[in-house]
């Protein structure tokens, strides 16, 4: 590996004191990124590209204290790579094992949301069934459609006072029906 380096890159590592850290980093990355990636991939790291980047991010602040020339840089970079690989396996060991979901073996069952919505709607319909047509109409327009008293009066062809009275009576009847149903269910 080191034999393939250009002589000026080897010289950069031999006397790093006056060299720009960005130039040293560039030379180290071009020289060792491929081998580091290959090492991490061979050791079974899940995402060797990301860990390779982490290795060089950890290497950059240490460039100023680099000694030993190209061999020292190689030793430092692979030491960092090894530490990152060990960290990876420690993290994997602490993770709970993941198992794929198989709907055929899942014994839990719940009704669908659509079924639940239909049941709720049918419950409201059943409650309104015990009311007169006018009471059903005024509650549907006032509560469900959220129309004003004047709008409901115009639709039903009645005065605003008559709509207020119809709504009050409809709600009283609905309350009485609900109380009867609850008492019957509790007995």
C-alpha positions in Angstrom: 0.0 0.0 0.0 2.6 2.5 1.0 4.7 1.5 -2.0 2.1 2.9 -4.3 2.1 6.3 -2.7 3.8 9.1 -4.7 7.0 10.2 -3.1 5.7 13.6 -2.3 2.8 12.1 -0.3 5.3 10.0 1.7 7.3 13.2 2.3 4.2 14.9 3.6 3.8 12.3 6.3 7.5 12.2 7.2 7.6 15.9 8.1 4.0 16.9 9.0 5.0 19.8 11.3 4.8 22.6 8.7 2.2 21.1 6.5 -1.4 22.2 6.2 -3.6 19.7 8.1 -6.1 19.7 5.2 -3.3 18.5 2.9 -2.3 15.7 5.3 -5.9 14.7 5.7 -6.5 14.6 2.0 -3.4 12.4 1.5 -4.4 10.1 4.3 -8.0 9.8 3.1 -7.0 9.1 -0.5 -4.5 6.5 0.7 -6.3 4.7 3.5 -10.1 5.2 2.9 -10.4 2.2 0.6 -8.4 -0.2 2.8 -10.3 1.0 6.0 -13.6 0.4 4.2 -12.5 -3.0 3.1 -11.4 -3.9 6.6 -14.7 -2.8 8.1 -16.7 -4.6 5.5 -14.7 -7.8 6.0 -15.3 -7.6 9.7 -19.1 -7.5 9.1 -19.9 -3.9 10.1 -23.5 -3.0 9.0 -22.6 0.3 7.4 -18.9 0.3 6.5 -19.2 3.6 4.6 -20.5 5.5 7.5 -18.0 4.0 9.9 -15.2 4.8 7.5 -16.3 8.4 7.6 -16.4 8.3 11.4 -12.8 6.9 11.4 -11.5 9.9 9.4 -13.5 12.4 11.4 -11.8 11.0 14.5 -8.4 11.1 12.7 -8.6 14.7 11.6 -8.2 16.3 15.1 -5.2 14.1 15.8 -3.3 15.1 12.7 -1.3 17.7 14.6 0.2 15.1 17.0 0.9 12.6 14.2 4.3 10.9 14.4 5.9 8.0 12.6 5.4 9.1 9.1 3.1 7.2 6.7 3.3 4.1 8.9 2.3 6.1 11.9 -0.7 7.6 10.1 -1.7 4.1 8.9 -1.3 2.7 12.4 -3.4 5.5 13.9 -6.2 5.2 11.3 -6.5 1.4 11.6 -6.4 1.7 15.4 -9.4 4.1 15.2 -11.1 1.7 12.7 -10.6 -1.2 15.0 -12.1 0.7 17.9 -15.1 1.7 15.8 -15.6 -1.9 14.8 -15.5 -3.0 18.4 -18.0 -0.2 19.3 -20.3 -1.5 16.6 -20.3 -5.1 17.9 -20.9 -3.9 21.5 -23.9 -1.8 20.3 -25.2 -4.9 18.4 -24.9 -7.1 21.5 -26.9 -4.6 23.6 -29.8 -4.4 21.0 -32.7 -6.8 21.5 -33.0 -9.4 18.8 -35.4 -8.4 16.0 -37.8 -10.9 14.6 -39.8 -10.4 11.4 -43.5 -9.9 11.7 -45.6 -12.9 10.5 -49.4 -12.1 10.5 -50.2 -15.8 10.3 -48.7 -16.5 13.7 -50.2 -13.3 15.3 -53.1 -14.4 17.5 -54.2 -10.9 18.4 -57.3 -9.7 16.7 -59.2 -6.5 16.8 -62.1 -5.3 14.8 -61.3 -2.9 12.0 -61.7 0.8 12.3 -64.4 0.7 9.7 -66.4 -1.8 11.7 -66.0 0.4 14.8 -67.2 3.5 12.9 -70.2 1.7 11.5 -71.1 0.5 15.0 -70.9 4.0 16.4 -73.0 5.4 13.5 -75.6 2.7 14.0 -75.7 3.5 17.7 -76.5 7.1 16.9 -79.1 6.0 14.4 -80.7 3.7 17.0 -80.9 6.6 19.5 -82.6 8.9 16.9 -85.0 6.1 15.8 -87.0 6.6 19.0 -87.6 10.3 18.2 -90.3 11.8 16.0 -89.4 12.8 12.4 -89.3 16.5 13.3 -87.1 15.9 16.4 -84.7 13.7 14.3 -84.6 16.4 11.6 -83.9 19.3 14.0 -81.1 17.4 15.8 -79.5 16.3 12.5 -79.5 19.9 11.2 -78.4 21.5 14.4 -75.9 19.0 15.9 -74.7 17.0 12.9 -74.8 19.6 10.2 -73.8 22.4 12.7 -76.3 24.9 11.3 -77.6 27.9 13.1 -81.1 28.2 14.4 -82.0 30.6 11.6 -80.7 28.3 8.9 -82.6 25.3 10.3 -85.8 27.5 10.6 -85.4 28.4 6.9 -84.9 24.8 5.9 -87.8 23.4 7.9 -90.1 26.3 7.2 -90.6 27.2 10.8 -89.9 30.1 13.1 -86.7 30.4 15.1 -88.7 30.1 18.3 -90.3 26.8 17.0 -86.8 25.4 16.2 -85.5 26.2 19.7 -88.5 24.5 21.2 -88.2 21.4 18.9 -84.5 21.1 19.7 -85.1 21.4 23.5 -87.9 18.7 23.4 -85.8 16.4 21.1 -82.8 16.6 23.6 -85.1 15.9 26.5 -86.6 12.9 24.8 -83.1 11.7 23.8 -81.9 12.0 27.4 -84.9 10.1 28.7 -84.3 7.3 26.1 -80.7 7.1 27.0 -81.4 6.9 30.8 -83.9 4.1 30.2 -81.5 2.2 28.0 -78.7 2.5 30.6 -81.0 1.3 33.4 -82.0 -1.7 31.3 -78.4 -2.5 30.6 -77.4 -2.3 34.2 -80.2 -4.6 35.5 
